[in-house]
Protein backbone atom coordinates (compact mmCIF):
# COMPACT_ATOMS: atom_id res chain seq x y z
CA UNK A 1 0.00 0.00 0.00
CA UNK A 2 1.20 3.47 -0.77
CA UNK A 3 1.69 5.65 2.25
CA UNK A 4 -0.14 9.01 2.08
CA UNK A 5 2.42 10.67 4.37
CA UNK A 6 5.28 9.69 2.06
CA UNK A 7 3.26 10.73 -1.00
CA UNK A 8 2.42 14.19 0.38
CA UNK A 9 6.04 14.70 1.49
CA UNK A 10 7.30 13.86 -2.00
CA UNK A 11 4.61 16.04 -3.60
CA UNK A 12 5.52 18.96 -1.34
CA UNK A 13 9.22 18.61 -2.11
CA UNK A 14 8.55 18.51 -5.86
CA UNK A 15 6.09 21.41 -5.56
CA UNK A 16 8.66 23.55 -3.73
CA UNK A 17 11.23 22.70 -6.39
CA UNK A 18 8.82 23.72 -9.15
CA UNK A 19 8.05 27.01 -7.40
CA UNK A 20 11.76 27.71 -7.07
CA UNK A 21 12.35 26.95 -10.73
CA UNK A 22 9.48 29.23 -11.76
CA UNK A 23 10.75 32.07 -9.57
CA UNK A 24 14.23 31.80 -11.08
CA UNK A 25 12.82 31.93 -14.62
CA UNK A 26 13.53 28.37 -15.72
CA UNK A 27 11.82 27.12 -18.83
CA UNK A 28 8.93 24.74 -18.28
CA UNK A 29 10.80 22.10 -20.27
CA UNK A 30 13.53 22.20 -17.59
CA UNK A 31 10.96 21.25 -14.95
CA UNK A 32 10.11 17.87 -16.44
CA UNK A 33 11.60 15.77 -13.67
CA UNK A 34 10.04 17.89 -10.92
CA UNK A 35 6.65 17.95 -12.63
CA UNK A 36 6.82 14.18 -13.15
CA UNK A 37 7.71 13.61 -9.51
CA UNK A 38 4.90 15.89 -8.39
CA UNK A 39 2.35 14.18 -10.67
CA UNK A 40 3.47 10.71 -9.48
CA UNK A 41 3.16 11.73 -5.85
CA UNK A 42 -0.28 13.26 -6.40
CA UNK A 43 -1.39 10.10 -8.19
CA UNK A 44 -0.11 7.97 -5.30
CA UNK A 45 -1.92 10.23 -2.86
CA UNK A 46 -5.19 9.95 -4.76
CA UNK A 47 -4.87 6.16 -4.81
CA UNK A 48 -4.13 6.08 -1.08
CA UNK A 49 -7.18 8.26 -0.48
CA UNK A 50 -9.36 5.87 -2.50
CA UNK A 51 -8.02 2.90 -0.53
CA UNK A 52 -8.55 4.70 2.79
CA UNK A 53 -12.20 5.36 1.91
CA UNK A 54 -12.74 1.68 1.10
CA UNK A 55 -10.02 -0.38 2.84
CA UNK A 56 -9.58 -4.06 2.03
CA UNK A 57 -11.23 -6.63 4.32
CA UNK A 58 -7.99 -7.79 5.95
CA UNK A 59 -7.12 -4.22 6.85
CA UNK A 60 -10.57 -3.69 8.38
CA UNK A 61 -10.09 -6.81 10.50
CA UNK A 62 -6.53 -6.08 11.64
CA UNK A 63 -6.35 -2.29 11.90
CA UNK A 64 -7.84 -0.30 14.74
CA UNK A 65 -7.19 3.14 13.28
CA UNK A 66 -8.95 3.00 9.91
CA UNK A 67 -10.86 6.22 10.63
CA UNK A 68 -7.66 8.05 11.52
CA UNK A 69 -5.98 6.87 8.33
CA UNK A 70 -8.97 7.98 6.27
CA UNK A 71 -8.94 11.44 7.87
CA UNK A 72 -5.19 11.79 7.32
CA UNK A 73 -5.57 10.78 3.68
CA UNK A 74 -8.39 13.30 3.27
CA UNK A 75 -6.31 16.09 4.85
CA UNK A 76 -3.36 15.27 2.60
CA UNK A 77 -5.65 15.25 -0.43
CA UNK A 78 -6.94 18.73 0.50
CA UNK A 79 -3.35 19.98 0.81
CA UNK A 80 -2.59 18.49 -2.61
CA UNK A 81 -5.61 20.30 -4.08
CA UNK A 82 -4.29 23.58 -2.67
CA UNK A 83 -0.88 22.89 -4.19
CA UNK A 84 -2.49 22.07 -7.53
CA UNK A 85 -4.45 25.33 -7.59
CA UNK A 86 -1.43 27.41 -6.63
CA UNK A 87 0.74 25.61 -9.18
CA UNK A 88 -1.91 26.10 -11.86
CA UNK A 89 -1.91 29.81 -11.11
CA UNK A 90 1.90 30.09 -11.26
CA UNK A 91 2.27 28.11 -14.47
CA UNK A 92 -0.65 29.81 -16.19
CA UNK A 93 0.72 33.23 -15.19
CA UNK A 94 4.33 32.64 -16.24
CA UNK A 95 3.93 30.22 -19.14
CA UNK A 96 0.31 30.63 -20.24
CA UNK A 97 -2.82 28.52 -19.73
CA UNK A 98 -1.84 26.16 -22.54
CA UNK A 99 1.20 25.06 -20.52
CA UNK A 100 -1.05 24.05 -17.62
CA UNK A 101 -3.39 22.22 -20.01
CA UNK A 102 -0.39 20.29 -21.34
CA UNK A 103 0.69 19.38 -17.82
CA UNK A 104 -2.82 18.18 -16.96
CA UNK A 105 -2.90 16.05 -20.11
CA UNK A 106 0.48 14.47 -19.33
CA UNK A 107 -0.53 13.93 -15.70
CA UNK A 108 -3.73 12.22 -16.80
CA UNK A 109 -1.77 9.90 -19.09
CA UNK A 110 0.70 9.07 -16.31
CA UNK A 111 -2.13 8.42 -13.86
CA UNK A 112 -3.81 6.01 -16.30
CA UNK A 113 -0.55 4.15 -16.87
CA UNK A 114 0.08 3.86 -13.13
CA UNK A 115 -3.49 2.70 -12.57
CA UNK A 116 -3.09 0.02 -15.24
CA UNK A 117 0.24 -1.21 -13.92
CA UNK A 118 1.14 -0.48 -10.32
CA UNK A 119 -2.23 0.12 -8.73
CA UNK A 120 -3.81 -2.88 -10.46
CA UNK A 121 -1.02 -5.08 -9.04
CA UNK A 122 -1.67 -3.71 -5.54
CA UNK A 123 -5.40 -4.33 -5.91
CA UNK A 124 -4.77 -7.91 -7.12
CA UNK A 125 -2.51 -8.56 -4.15
CA UNK A 126 -5.14 -7.21 -1.76
CA UNK A 127 -7.82 -9.36 -3.41
CA UNK A 128 -5.67 -12.47 -2.89
CA UNK A 129 -5.06 -11.55 0.74
CA UNK A 130 -8.79 -10.89 1.23
CA UNK A 131 -9.63 -14.29 -0.28
CA UNK A 132 -7.06 -16.07 1.89
CA UNK A 133 -8.32 -14.27 5.01
CA UNK A 134 -11.90 -15.24 4.14
CA UNK A 135 -10.96 -18.89 3.63
CA UNK A 136 -8.98 -18.91 6.89
CA UNK A 137 -11.93 -17.41 8.80
CA UNK A 138 -14.28 -19.98 7.26
CA UNK A 139 -11.99 -22.89 8.17
CA UNK A 140 -11.54 -21.60 11.73
CA UNK A 141 -15.30 -21.17 12.01
CA UNK A 142 -15.90 -24.75 10.84
CA UNK A 143 -13.37 -26.11 13.35
CA UNK A 144 -14.92 -24.09 16.17
CA UNK A 145 -18.41 -25.31 15.22
CA UNK A 146 -17.25 -28.94 15.02
CA UNK A 147 -15.45 -28.54 18.36
CA UNK A 148 -18.55 -27.09 20.03
CA UNK A 149 -20.74 -29.88 18.63
CA UNK A 150 -18.19 -32.47 19.79
CA UNK A 151 -18.04 -30.98 23.30
CA UNK A 152 -21.84 -30.91 23.53
CA UNK A 153 -21.93 -34.54 22.40
CA UNK A 154 -19.28 -35.56 24.98
CA UNK A 155 -21.20 -33.79 27.76
CA UNK A 156 -24.42 -35.53 26.77
CA UNK A 157 -22.68 -38.92 26.55
CA UNK A 158 -23.17 -39.36 22.82
CA UNK A 159 -19.47 -39.62 21.90
N, C-alpha and C positions, 0 to 999 in steps of 0.2 A: 504494500500500500504506500502511496505517496504521502509524505508528511506535509501538512499545510504550513507548518512553521518553517520548514526548510524551503518550501516553495515561495512563501512570501518574503523570506530573507533574500533569496536569490533574485526575485523580482525587484525588490527594493534596491539591491546593489546594482542591477542592470539599469534600472530607472535612473538612479543617481548618476551613473556613468553616461547615460544618454543626455540627461540635462546638462552635464558638464560639457559634453561634446557640442551640444547646441550653443551653449553660452560662449564657447571658444570659437564658434564659426565653422566647425567641421562640416563637410559635405555629408548629406544623408547616406551616400554610398559608403562612407567610412564608418558608419554606425551599424553595419550589417551584423557583426557578431553580437553587439550589445542588444540590438533589436531582436535578434534570434533568441538570445538568452532570456530576454524579458518575455517574449511570446511563449517560449517553452515553459517558463515558470508560471505564467498566468494560466496556461493550459493545464498544467499539473494542479494548480490551485483549484481551478474549476472542477476538475475530475475528483479531487479530494472532497470538495464541497458536495458534489453529487453523491459520493459514497457515504459521507457523513449524514446526509438526509435519509438515506436508505442503506444502512449498514448490512453486511452479510449476516446470515443466521449465526454462524460461529462467533462472530464478534458480539452480537447481541447477548449470546449465552455467557461469554467469558469476560466481557468488559463491563465495569460498573460505572464508567464515566462517559457513556455515549452522548448524553445531553451536553456535557461540557465540550466534548470534541466537536459536536455539531455547532455549538455557539462560537467556538474558536474559528472554525472553518467559515462560518458566516461573517464574522468580524474581519477575517483576512480577505474574504471576497469583497467586502465593502471597501477596504483599504485599496484593493487592486482596482476597483471601479474608479476611485478617486484618482489614482495614479494614471489610469487610462484617460480620463477626462483632461487632466492637466497635461499629459503628454500629447494628446490630440490638439490641444490649444497651442502648445509650443511648436509642434511640427507644422500645423496649419499656418501659424503666424510666420514662421521663418522660411518654410519651404513650399507653402501653398497647400490647399485642401487636397489636391490630387496626390500629394506625397502621402498624406494620411490614408487616403483611399487605397493606395498601393500597399501600404503596410497592413491594413485590415485584410486585404485580399490574400496577401502572403501568409498572414497569421491564420486565416481561416483554412488555407491549404495545409499548413503545418499541423493545425489542430486535427484535421480530418485524418492525416497520415498517422499521427500519434494515436488517435482513437482506433484506427484500423490495426495498428501493430501493437504498441505497448499496452494500451488500456484494455484491449480485447484479451491479451494474454493474462493480465491481472484478473479480469473478470472470469476467465476460464478457470484459473487457479482457485479463485474463491468459490466457484460453482462446484469444483471437485471437493474442496474442503467441506462445503456445506453438505454435499451428498454423503461424504464419509462420516461427518458428525451425525447426520440423520440416521444412517445405518447403525452407527455405534449406539445411539440412543435407543433405537428400536431393539437391538440385540440385548442391551442391558435391561430394557423394560420387559422383554420376554423372559430373561433369566430371573428377574425379580418376581414376576407373576408365577412362574413355575415353582420358584422357591417358596412363595407364600402358599400356593396350593399344596405343595409337598408338606410344609409345616402344619397346615390345617389338617391334612390327611393323617399325619403322624399323631397329632394331638387327639384325633377322633378314633385312632386305632385302625385305620384303614390301610396303612402301609407298614 
